[in-house]
Amino acid sequence: MNAYTKNPRPVAVSSSGSRVTIAGAGPAGLAAAITLAQAGKKVTVHEAQKEVGHRFLCDFQGLENWTTEGDVLEFLQKSGITTQFRNLACRNVTTFDAWGHEYQVKSNKPLFYLLERGPESGSLDSALLEQALSLGVTVQFNSRLSKFKGEGILAIGPKAADAIAVGYHFETEMPDGCWVICDNNLAPKGYAYLLIWNGKGTVKSCMFSGFKQEQVYVQRTVDTFKRLVGLKMTNPVSHGGVGNFTIPARAYQGNRPIAGEQAGFQDTLWGFGIRHAILSGILAARSLLEGSDYDKLWSDAIGDQLRTSVVNRLLFSLLGNYGYRWFLQQQSQQKDIRTYLRQSYSKSYFKQLMIPWAHAMIKSARKDKSCNHVNCECVWCRHGKH
């Protein structure tokens, strides 16, 4: 992680009156718009959907807080990005292995911040939109760009499926909490999770393979959480999303920067992508304001971390259920899991040597034989139709 992520530099106000076009009103696109507007640029954001966060439907997600020593909310504030969205600081996570053995994972500082995605007031998406509009950014909904002229940034979200997360949103009387299960019978090469916050919940199987059998894995996930923690769902609504993990050779389309998941900026191990999306949006905007090389900016900021996460993903995918049990035992023995995880994303000689093999293996794994996208109704195939 470079110096920029610790101490963002102020941007001089631009004297140019030219309008910048941004495709996509997700965290990356809106973070770029906010950064540009704060520097005096006129900005128009085009969003293909009718509202921000349309595909998330009040999904609970995590804003990771372990890859740097500093707090992610402080970073956002220093970068000029709003933190006026509801969030829950999560320091403790209860984890289970495939045999139902429980492990407590603890952190001295917030491990991640639980937040809500979607168009509702208080969500991350609505907070970013509100800040952008307050700065004079024009946001046009139901506006799908096929091409445009002049300066611009592309941030329209994932265009490939390396992982899917499928399950339910629901109402509940259960207390707040976060639970995770590492079991290939519930989430092939991934993990199942249950998040409860303020009377609402999200339960999902995050799988990196087996897409075509998603409903089987979701039902197993729900049944297992009922057995282990007494999951109670009221008014469940099914929901699914996709994740795209790529380290681009060049994050440009023509001369326009590509930010967020469209570029593939996401943690390859766990699938956390909000922080990368916002940071890449900020950096894409800076590249336009400063006339600097966007590829150098994002590579210096998160390149090593992205490459290490690919190695971490390969190692995790090879563990299997017995390996997951060992992994959870190791985590539960740490006095501060946040420090342990940060070290696991640090650049090392061993992981540097593994990068070429990891890239080759993960690229091959993306051709999931369990889902050839023919006569398939998995969440990725449904998503791809839109």
ZAGUSE-541455 format. One record per residue (C-alpha): residue number from 1; residue in one letter; x, y, z. Coordinates in pm, 1 decimal, m for minus. Each point is the difference from the previous one (the first is absolute). Layout:
ZAGUSE-541455
+-----+---+----------+----------+----------+
!   k ! r !       xx !       yy !       zz !
+-----+---+----------+----------+----------+
! NUM ! A !        X !        Y !        Z !
...
+-----+---+----------+----------+----------+
This chain:
ZAGUSE-541455
+-----+---+----------+----------+----------+
!   k ! r !       xx !       yy !       zz !
+-----+---+----------+----------+----------+
!   1 ! M !      0.0 !      0.0 !      0.0 !
!   2 ! N !    161.9 !    327.9 !   m104.0 !
!   3 ! A !     13.9 !    337.5 !    171.8 !
!   4 ! Y !   m302.6 !    125.5 !   m190.1 !
!   5 ! T !   m237.1 !   m241.6 !    172.0 !
!   6 ! K !    117.3 !    127.5 !    338.7 !
!   7 ! N !      9.5 !    373.3 !    m78.5 !
!   8 ! P !   m198.1 !     98.0 !   m310.3 !
!   9 ! R !    139.1 !    311.7 !   m166.1 !
!  10 ! P !   m224.0 !    303.8 !    m56.5 !
!  11 ! V !    m94.7 !     72.9 !   m359.6 !
!  12 ! A !     28.7 !    350.6 !   m139.3 !
!  13 ! V !   m320.6 !    150.1 !   m139.2 !
!  14 ! S !    m16.8 !    m48.1 !   m376.4 !
!  15 ! S !    m31.6 !    306.6 !   m220.8 !
!  16 ! S !   m145.4 !   m203.5 !   m283.9 !
!  17 ! G !   m370.7 !     32.1 !    m71.1 !
!  18 ! S !    m22.0 !   m320.8 !   m201.2 !
!  19 ! R !   m257.7 !   m256.4 !    111.2 !
!  20 ! V !    110.5 !   m348.6 !    102.5 !
!  21 ! T !   m225.7 !   m296.0 !    m76.6 !
!  22 ! I !    m14.8 !   m300.0 !    232.7 !
!  23 ! A !   m171.2 !   m326.8 !    m88.2 !
!  24 ! G !   m137.7 !   m167.5 !    312.4 !
!  25 ! A !   m135.1 !    133.7 !    331.3 !
!  26 ! G !    146.0 !   m264.4 !    228.6 !
!  27 ! P !    257.5 !     79.7 !    270.7 !
!  28 ! A !    281.6 !     30.2 !   m255.6 !
!  29 ! G !   m188.8 !    229.8 !   m235.7 !
!  30 ! L !   m140.5 !    220.7 !    275.6 !
!  31 ! A !    335.2 !     21.4 !    182.6 !
!  32 ! A !    155.6 !    116.4 !   m327.0 !
!  33 ! A !   m278.9 !    252.2 !    m53.0 !
!  34 ! I !     35.5 !    136.7 !    353.8 !
!  35 ! T !    378.2 !     36.3 !    m36.1 !
!  36 ! L !    m33.9 !    178.0 !   m334.2 !
!  37 ! A !   m277.5 !    231.0 !    122.3 !
!  38 ! Q !    198.9 !     96.8 !    308.0 !
!  39 ! A !    278.9 !    107.0 !   m236.4 !
!  40 ! G !   m234.6 !    223.7 !   m198.2 !
!  41 ! K !    m86.8 !   m229.3 !   m288.5 !
!  42 ! K !   m345.5 !    m26.8 !   m151.8 !
!  43 ! V !   m106.2 !   m363.9 !     12.0 !
!  44 ! T !   m283.2 !   m205.9 !   m146.7 !
!  45 ! V !    m55.0 !   m357.1 !    120.2 !
!  46 ! H !   m205.5 !   m237.4 !   m214.7 !
!  47 ! E !   m162.0 !   m296.1 !    177.5 !
!  48 ! A !   m175.1 !   m273.6 !   m199.8 !
!  49 ! Q !   m235.6 !    m89.2 !    285.4 !
!  50 ! K !   m284.4 !    209.6 !    141.8 !
!  51 ! E !    177.6 !     61.2 !    333.7 !
!  52 ! V !    329.6 !    m45.7 !    178.9 !
!  53 ! G !     77.1 !   m342.4 !    144.4 !
!  54 ! H !   m283.0 !   m152.8 !   m202.0 !
!  55 ! R !    150.3 !   m351.0 !    m13.8 !
!  56 ! F !     61.7 !    m31.0 !    375.2 !
!  57 ! L !   m352.0 !     18.4 !    149.5 !
!  58 ! C !    111.1 !    105.2 !    351.8 !
!  59 ! D !    284.6 !   m252.4 !      3.6 !
!  60 ! F !    231.7 !      9.2 !    302.0 !
!  61 ! Q !    365.2 !     19.9 !    m97.1 !
!  62 ! G !    331.1 !     64.0 !    173.4 !
!  63 ! L !    238.0 !    292.8 !    m44.3 !
!  64 ! E !    328.3 !   m171.3 !     86.5 !
!  65 ! N !    228.5 !    163.0 !    254.0 !
!  66 ! W !    296.1 !   m235.0 !     36.8 !
!  67 ! T !    232.5 !     61.9 !   m294.1 !
!  68 ! T !    141.8 !    323.4 !    146.5 !
!  69 ! E !     85.1 !    107.1 !    354.9 !
!  70 ! G !   m216.1 !    311.4 !    m32.1 !
!  71 ! D !   m378.2 !    m10.7 !     14.1 !
!  72 ! V !   m184.5 !     m9.2 !   m332.7 !
!  73 ! L !   m259.3 !    255.9 !    112.9 !
!  74 ! E !    278.3 !    244.9 !     85.4 !
!  75 ! F !    148.2 !    m61.2 !   m343.9 !
!  76 ! L !   m330.7 !     80.1 !   m167.2 !
!  77 ! Q !    m35.3 !    320.5 !    200.6 !
!  78 ! K !    352.7 !    112.8 !    m89.5 !
!  79 ! S !    m75.4 !    m76.8 !   m364.6 !
!  80 ! G !   m309.5 !    219.2 !      4.8 !
!  81 ! I !   m243.0 !   m293.9 !    m23.1 !
!  82 ! T !   m304.5 !     m1.7 !    225.1 !
!  83 ! T !    m33.4 !   m239.6 !    291.1 !
!  84 ! Q !   m360.2 !    105.6 !     67.9 !
!  85 ! F !   m139.1 !   m347.9 !    m55.1 !
!  86 ! R !   m122.8 !   m240.9 !    264.0 !
!  87 ! N !    266.4 !   m246.2 !    106.1 !
!  88 ! L !     72.2 !   m252.1 !    271.4 !
!  89 ! A !    358.6 !    m52.1 !    116.1 !
!  90 ! C !     65.7 !   m377.6 !     10.3 !
!  91 ! R !    282.4 !   m119.5 !    224.6 !
!  92 ! N !   m107.0 !   m357.7 !     67.9 !
!  93 ! V !   m104.3 !   m277.3 !   m239.4 !
!  94 ! T !   m121.7 !   m348.1 !     88.9 !
!  95 ! T !    128.3 !   m258.3 !   m247.2 !
!  96 ! F !    m74.7 !   m368.1 !    m53.6 !
!  97 ! D !    173.3 !   m281.0 !   m184.1 !
!  98 ! A !   m172.4 !   m274.8 !   m200.2 !
!  99 ! W !    m54.7 !   m205.9 !    317.3 !
! 100 ! G !   m174.3 !    281.5 !    185.3 !
! 101 ! H !    290.4 !     78.0 !    231.0 !
! 102 ! E !    m10.8 !    363.4 !    111.6 !
! 103 ! Y !    292.5 !    243.6 !     m3.5 !
! 104 ! Q !     m6.1 !    357.6 !    129.4 !
! 105 ! V !    191.2 !    259.1 !   m201.3 !
! 106 ! K !     74.5 !    327.7 !    179.7 !
! 107 ! S !    144.1 !    335.6 !    m98.9 !
! 108 ! N !    107.6 !    293.0 !    216.9 !
! 109 ! K !   m117.1 !    249.6 !   m260.9 !
! 110 ! P !   m287.2 !    m37.3 !   m248.4 !
! 111 ! L !     77.0 !   m285.4 !   m237.9 !
! 112 ! F !   m254.4 !    135.5 !   m245.4 !
! 113 ! Y !   m298.6 !    231.7 !     m3.7 !
! 114 ! L !   m335.5 !   m154.7 !    m79.0 !
! 115 ! L !   m204.1 !    222.9 !   m228.6 !
! 116 ! E !   m305.2 !    m12.6 !   m222.9 !
! 117 ! R !      0.1 !     14.6 !   m379.3 !
! 118 ! G !   m289.0 !    127.6 !   m207.4 !
! 119 ! P !   m205.5 !    314.7 !    m63.6 !
! 120 ! E !   m146.6 !     37.8 !    351.1 !
! 121 ! S !     88.7 !    293.7 !    221.8 !
! 122 ! G !    302.8 !    m71.1 !    218.5 !
! 123 ! S !    158.3 !   m247.6 !   m241.4 !
! 124 ! L !    349.3 !     45.2 !   m139.8 !
! 125 ! D !   m136.8 !     58.6 !   m349.0 !
! 126 ! S !   m252.8 !    264.6 !    102.4 !
! 127 ! A !    260.3 !    182.6 !    214.9 !
! 128 ! L !    245.0 !     19.9 !   m291.1 !
! 129 ! L !   m276.9 !    115.9 !   m231.9 !
! 130 ! E !   m107.7 !    270.0 !    244.4 !
! 131 ! Q !    356.8 !    131.7 !     29.2 !
! 132 ! A !     47.3 !      0.0 !   m376.5 !
! 133 ! L !   m324.3 !    190.5 !    m57.1 !
! 134 ! S !     89.6 !    253.3 !    270.3 !
! 135 ! L !    319.3 !     76.7 !   m193.2 !
! 136 ! G !   m190.9 !     70.3 !   m320.7 !
! 137 ! V !     55.7 !   m336.8 !   m170.9 !
! 138 ! T !   m269.2 !    m84.8 !   m256.2 !
! 139 ! V !   m122.2 !   m360.5 !     28.3 !
! 140 ! Q !   m214.3 !   m140.3 !   m280.3 !
! 141 ! F !   m182.0 !   m325.9 !     74.5 !
! 142 ! N !   m133.9 !   m244.1 !   m259.4 !
! 143 ! S !    287.0 !    122.6 !   m216.1 !
! 144 ! R !    215.9 !   m269.9 !   m156.0 !
! 145 ! L !    299.7 !    136.4 !   m190.6 !
! 146 ! S !    121.6 !   m175.6 !   m312.3 !
! 147 ! K !    263.3 !    262.8 !    m73.2 !
! 148 ! F !     88.9 !    354.5 !     95.8 !
! 149 ! K !    247.1 !    273.2 !    m85.8 !
! 150 ! G !    249.8 !    184.9 !    212.4 !
! 151 ! E !    142.4 !    m80.8 !    342.0 !
! 152 ! G !   m161.4 !   m286.1 !    183.6 !
! 153 ! I !     22.9 !   m289.3 !    243.5 !
! 154 ! L !   m156.4 !   m345.5 !    m34.4 !
! 155 ! A !   m138.4 !   m167.5 !    312.2 !
! 156 ! I !   m297.8 !   m213.7 !    m95.5 !
! 157 ! G !     63.5 !   m301.1 !    224.5 !
! 158 ! P !     96.2 !   m365.5 !    m53.4 !
! 159 ! K !     m7.4 !   m151.6 !   m349.3 !
! 160 ! A !    117.8 !   m350.3 !     92.2 !
! 161 ! A !    m75.4 !   m246.4 !    279.7 !
! 162 ! D !    284.7 !   m135.6 !    207.4 !
! 163 ! A !   m228.6 !    m48.2 !    300.6 !
! 164 ! I !   m368.6 !     25.9 !     84.0 !
! 165 ! A !   m171.4 !     72.0 !    330.9 !
! 166 ! V !   m354.3 !   m134.0 !     19.6 !
! 167 ! G !   m253.7 !    m12.4 !    280.8 !
! 168 ! Y !   m264.3 !    210.3 !    174.0 !
! 169 ! H !    m71.8 !    335.4 !    160.9 !
! 170 ! F !   m248.9 !    m24.2 !    284.7 !
! 171 ! E !   m142.5 !    145.6 !    319.1 !
! 172 ! T !     84.5 !   m158.7 !    334.4 !
! 173 ! E !    m10.1 !     34.1 !    377.2 !
! 174 ! M !    351.3 !   m141.9 !     33.8 !
! 175 ! P !    266.2 !    220.8 !    166.4 !
! 176 ! D !    269.4 !    173.4 !   m206.9 !
! 177 ! G !    287.9 !   m222.1 !   m102.1 !
! 178 ! C !    223.8 !   m143.2 !   m269.3 !
! 179 ! W !     44.3 !   m372.7 !    m63.8 !
! 180 ! V !    210.6 !   m177.6 !   m264.7 !
! 181 ! I !     23.3 !   m367.5 !   m103.2 !
! 182 ! C !    288.1 !   m140.5 !   m206.2 !
! 183 ! D !   m137.1 !   m317.7 !   m156.1 !
! 184 ! N !     15.5 !   m107.6 !   m363.8 !
! 185 ! N !   m334.5 !   m173.7 !     43.9 !
! 186 ! L !   m159.9 !    341.7 !     54.4 !
! 187 ! A !    223.8 !    231.1 !   m205.0 !
! 188 ! P !    248.7 !   m165.9 !   m237.3 !
! 189 ! K !    345.4 !    156.4 !     47.0 !
! 190 ! G !   m164.8 !    292.0 !    179.1 !
! 191 ! Y !   m198.8 !     59.0 !    316.5 !
! 192 ! A !   m355.5 !     35.8 !    126.0 !
! 193 ! Y !    m93.2 !    297.7 !    213.7 !
! 194 ! L !   m279.9 !    139.1 !    215.9 !
! 195 ! L !    m19.5 !    370.2 !     86.6 !
! 196 ! I !   m261.1 !    135.0 !    243.0 !
! 197 ! W !    m41.4 !    370.8 !     68.3 !
! 198 ! N !   m283.3 !    196.9 !    151.9 !
! 199 ! G !   m274.9 !   m251.7 !    m69.9 !
! 200 ! K !    108.9 !    m83.0 !   m354.4 !
! 201 ! G !    225.7 !   m269.9 !   m137.2 !
! 202 ! T !    188.4 !   m136.0 !   m298.9 !
! 203 ! V !     86.6 !   m368.9 !    m36.2 !
! 204 ! K !    198.7 !   m114.5 !   m301.8 !
! 205 ! S !    226.0 !   m258.8 !   m152.0 !
! 206 ! C !    302.2 !    166.8 !   m159.9 !
! 207 ! M !    124.3 !   m262.9 !   m244.6 !
! 208 ! F !    289.3 !     m3.3 !   m243.9 !
! 209 ! S !   m118.6 !   m312.6 !   m179.7 !
! 210 ! G !   m316.2 !   m205.8 !    m39.5 !
! 211 ! F !   m210.8 !    289.5 !   m128.6 !
! 212 ! K !   m251.3 !   m227.4 !   m167.5 !
! 213 ! Q !    m88.8 !   m160.0 !    334.6 !
! 214 ! E !    m42.6 !    332.3 !    178.8 !
! 215 ! Q !   m344.9 !    m79.5 !    143.5 !
! 216 ! V !    128.4 !   m323.3 !    154.1 !
! 217 ! Y !    280.8 !    185.8 !    174.2 !
! 218 ! V !   m229.5 !    280.1 !    114.8 !
! 219 ! Q !   m243.0 !   m246.0 !    158.3 !
! 220 ! R !    284.9 !   m181.5 !    173.2 !
! 221 ! T !    129.4 !    334.9 !    126.6 !
! 222 ! V !   m338.4 !    100.8 !    142.5 !
! 223 ! D !    m52.2 !   m340.8 !    162.1 !
! 224 ! T !    346.2 !      5.0 !    156.4 !
! 225 ! F !    m39.7 !    348.1 !    147.4 !
! 226 ! K !   m337.0 !   m105.9 !    142.0 !
! 227 ! R !    169.0 !   m292.6 !    169.3 !
! 228 ! L !    310.7 !    182.2 !    123.6 !
! 229 ! V !   m127.9 !    344.5 !    104.7 !
! 230 ! G !   m379.4 !    m27.7 !    m12.1 !
! 231 ! L !    m50.7 !    205.6 !   m316.4 !
! 232 ! K !   m351.3 !    144.4 !    m16.9 !
! 233 ! M !   m117.2 !    171.8 !   m317.8 !
! 234 ! T !   m317.9 !    200.8 !    m55.1 !
! 235 ! N !   m103.5 !    119.0 !   m347.4 !
! 236 ! P !    311.4 !   m136.8 !   m175.0 !
! 237 ! V !     78.6 !    143.6 !   m342.7 !
! 238 ! S !    242.1 !   m187.6 !   m225.8 !
! 239 ! H !    299.5 !    192.6 !   m131.7 !
! 240 ! G !    322.8 !    m68.8 !   m184.4 !
! 241 ! G !    304.1 !    193.4 !   m116.0 !
! 242 ! V !    321.1 !    m61.8 !   m191.9 !
! 243 ! G !    365.1 !     85.4 !     51.7 !
! 244 ! N !    269.2 !     68.0 !   m258.4 !
! 245 ! F !    366.6 !    m26.3 !    105.4 !
! 246 ! T !    263.3 !    103.2 !   m250.9 !
! 247 ! I !    331.2 !    181.0 !     10.8 !
! 248 ! P !     m5.6 !    190.4 !   m328.1 !
! 249 ! A !    313.2 !     46.6 !   m205.9 !
! 250 ! R !   m139.1 !    342.3 !    m83.6 !
! 251 ! A !   m306.3 !    153.8 !    169.1 !
! 252 ! Y !    m94.1 !    220.4 !   m292.8 !
! 253 ! Q !   m249.4 !    m18.8 !   m282.7 !
! 254 ! G !    159.2 !    218.3 !   m261.6 !
! 255 ! N !    119.2 !    294.6 !    207.0 !
! 256 ! R !   m272.2 !    m26.0 !    264.5 !
! 257 ! P !     72.5 !   m157.2 !    341.6 !
! 258 ! I !   m202.5 !   m303.5 !    113.4 !
! 259 ! A !    m81.9 !    m12.3 !    371.1 !
! 260 ! G !   m158.8 !   m239.1 !    247.0 !
! 261 ! E !   m117.8 !   m348.1 !    m87.9 !
! 262 ! Q !     m9.3 !     78.2 !   m371.5 !
! 263 ! A !    379.4 !      0.5 !     22.8 !
! 264 ! G !     m8.4 !   m307.7 !    225.8 !
! 265 ! F !    115.6 !    184.2 !    312.0 !
! 266 ! Q !   m117.6 !   m226.6 !    279.3 !
! 267 ! D !    159.2 !   m216.0 !    266.2 !
! 268 ! T !     43.8 !   m337.5 !   m168.6 !
! 269 ! L !      1.3 !   m193.9 !    328.0 !
! 270 ! W !   m315.8 !    116.6 !    179.1 !
! 271 ! G !   m171.3 !    214.6 !   m262.2 !
! 272 ! F !      4.8 !    329.8 !    189.5 !
! 273 ! G !     m7.2 !    272.8 !   m263.3 !
! 274 ! I !   m153.1 !    322.4 !    133.1 !
! 275 ! R !    326.9 !    146.9 !    123.7 !
! 276 ! H !    177.9 !    m75.6 !   m327.2 !
! 277 ! A !   m291.9 !    144.3 !   m196.6 !
! 278 ! I !      2.2 !    331.0 !    186.0 !
! 279 ! L !    378.9 !     30.4 !     m6.2 !
! 280 ! S !     22.9 !    m80.0 !   m371.5 !
! 281 ! G !   m270.8 !    260.1 !    m70.9 !
! 282 ! I !    198.4 !    261.2 !    190.4 !
! 283 ! L !    319.9 !    m93.4 !   m184.1 !
! 284 ! A !   m171.7 !      1.9 !   m340.2 !
! 285 ! A !   m121.7 !    352.6 !     72.0 !
! 286 ! R !    345.7 !    108.8 !    111.7 !
! 287 ! S !    154.6 !   m133.3 !   m317.1 !
! 288 ! L !   m225.9 !    232.5 !   m200.2 !
! 289 ! L !     58.2 !    297.8 !    227.4 !
! 290 ! E !    377.0 !    m41.1 !     13.5 !
! 291 ! G !     58.3 !   m140.7 !   m346.9 !
! 292 ! S !    169.7 !   m296.0 !    167.8 !
! 293 ! D !     18.2 !   m368.8 !    m85.2 !
! 294 ! Y !   m299.8 !   m176.9 !    155.9 !
! 295 ! D !    164.7 !   m341.0 !    m36.9 !
! 296 ! K !    292.3 !    118.8 !    210.7 !
! 297 ! L !   m231.3 !    151.1 !    261.4 !
! 298 ! W !   m206.6 !   m312.5 !     63.1 !
! 299 ! S !    298.4 !   m233.1 !    m34.1 !
! 300 ! D !    197.7 !    195.0 !    260.1 !
! 301 ! A !   m300.6 !     15.1 !    232.4 !
! 302 ! I !   m143.1 !   m352.3 !    m15.3 !
! 303 ! G !    195.3 !   m198.7 !   m259.3 !
! 304 ! D !    200.9 !   m207.1 !    249.8 !
! 305 ! Q !   m309.7 !    m64.9 !    208.6 !
! 306 ! L !   m199.7 !   m116.3 !   m302.6 !
! 307 ! R !    277.7 !   m234.6 !   m110.6 !
! 308 ! T !     35.8 !   m143.6 !    349.3 !
! 309 ! S !   m375.2 !    m56.9 !     20.9 !
! 310 ! V !     20.1 !   m221.9 !   m310.1 !
! 311 ! V !    260.3 !   m216.7 !    174.9 !
! 312 ! N !   m218.5 !     m5.5 !    312.9 !
! 313 ! R !   m298.9 !   m110.9 !   m209.2 !
! 314 ! L !    200.2 !   m285.2 !   m155.4 !
! 315 ! L !    125.4 !   m120.0 !    338.8 !
! 316 ! F !   m349.2 !     15.4 !    150.7 !
! 317 ! S !   m156.5 !   m184.6 !   m294.0 !
! 318 ! L !    247.1 !   m286.7 !     48.9 !
! 319 ! L !    m69.8 !    m45.3 !    372.4 !
! 320 ! G !   m325.1 !   m195.8 !     m6.6 !
! 321 ! N !   m208.6 !    m50.7 !    312.4 !
! 322 ! Y !    283.6 !   m140.8 !    210.2 !
! 323 ! G !    218.4 !    293.0 !   m103.4 !
! 324 ! Y !   m277.6 !    246.3 !     82.9 !
! 325 ! R !    m16.6 !   m148.0 !    348.8 !
! 326 ! W !    373.8 !     55.8 !     45.4 !
! 327 ! F !    m37.5 !    354.0 !   m138.2 !
! 328 ! L !   m281.4 !     84.5 !    243.2 !
! 329 ! Q !    196.5 !   m144.4 !    291.0 !
! 330 ! Q !    295.0 !    222.1 !    m91.3 !
! 331 ! Q !   m220.6 !    308.6 !    m18.7 !
! 332 ! S !   m171.6 !    m67.8 !    331.6 !
! 333 ! Q !    338.4 !    m17.9 !    174.4 !
! 334 ! Q !     97.0 !    351.9 !   m106.0 !
! 335 ! K !    m24.3 !    274.4 !    262.4 !
! 336 ! D !    m94.6 !    246.2 !   m272.8 !
! 337 ! I !   m132.4 !   m145.1 !   m326.0 !
! 338 ! R !     22.7 !    339.6 !   m170.3 !
! 339 ! T !    380.0 !     m0.3 !     30.3 !
! 340 ! Y !     15.0 !   m363.3 !   m112.9 !
! 341 ! L !   m205.5 !     70.2 !   m312.7 !
! 342 ! R !    198.0 !    311.8 !    m86.7 !
! 343 ! Q !    318.8 !   m204.9 !     10.4 !
! 344 ! S !   m157.5 !   m263.4 !   m226.6 !
! 345 ! Y !    m49.2 !    269.0 !   m267.1 !
! 346 ! S !    353.0 !    133.5 !     32.7 !
! 347 ! K !    251.1 !    m49.8 !   m277.0 !
! 348 ! S !    243.5 !   m285.8 !     66.5 !
! 349 ! Y !    272.5 !   m181.5 !   m190.2 !
! 350 ! F !   m192.7 !   m328.5 !     13.1 !
! 351 ! K !   m319.1 !    151.8 !   m136.0 !
! 352 ! Q !    190.8 !    190.5 !   m266.2 !
! 353 ! L !    131.5 !   m331.9 !   m129.1 !
! 354 ! M !   m352.0 !   m144.8 !     m3.5 !
! 355 ! I !   m164.5 !    283.0 !   m196.7 !
! 356 ! P !     50.7 !   m144.8 !   m354.2 !
! 357 ! W !   m133.3 !   m342.0 !    107.8 !
! 358 ! A !   m290.6 !    157.0 !    188.1 !
! 359 ! H !   m100.4 !    210.7 !   m300.1 !
! 360 ! A !      8.5 !   m302.6 !   m228.5 !
! 361 ! M !   m199.0 !   m218.7 !    238.3 !
! 362 ! I !   m263.5 !    260.8 !     87.9 !
! 363 ! K !    m47.3 !     91.0 !   m366.5 !
! 364 ! S !    m58.4 !   m366.3 !    m76.8 !
! 365 ! A !   m242.9 !    m33.8 !    291.1 !
! 366 ! R !   m214.8 !    277.7 !   m143.6 !
! 367 ! K !   m104.2 !   m240.2 !   m273.9 !
! 368 ! D !   m236.1 !   m174.1 !    238.9 !
! 369 ! K !    m91.8 !   m338.3 !   m149.4 !
! 370 ! S !   m300.8 !    m20.0 !    232.0 !
! 371 ! C !   m159.2 !    292.2 !   m185.7 !
! 372 ! N !     50.8 !     24.9 !   m376.4 !
! 373 ! H !   m273.6 !    266.8 !    m18.4 !
! 374 ! V !   m214.8 !   m222.0 !   m223.4 !
! 375 ! N !   m362.3 !    m49.4 !    111.8 !
! 376 ! C !    100.0 !    139.5 !    337.3 !
! 377 ! E !   m189.9 !    224.1 !    240.6 !
! 378 ! C !    276.1 !     62.2 !    252.1 !
! 379 ! V !     35.0 !    357.3 !    128.0 !
! 380 ! W !    286.8 !     72.4 !   m238.2 !
! 381 ! C !   m192.7 !   m112.7 !   m307.8 !
! 382 ! R !   m304.1 !    199.3 !    114.0 !
! 383 ! H !    220.2 !    301.2 !     71.5 !
! 384 ! G !    172.0 !    m32.3 !   m337.6 !
! 385 ! K !   m330.9 !     31.4 !   m181.0 !
! 386 ! H !    m33.6 !    351.4 !    133.3 !
+-----+---+----------+----------+----------+
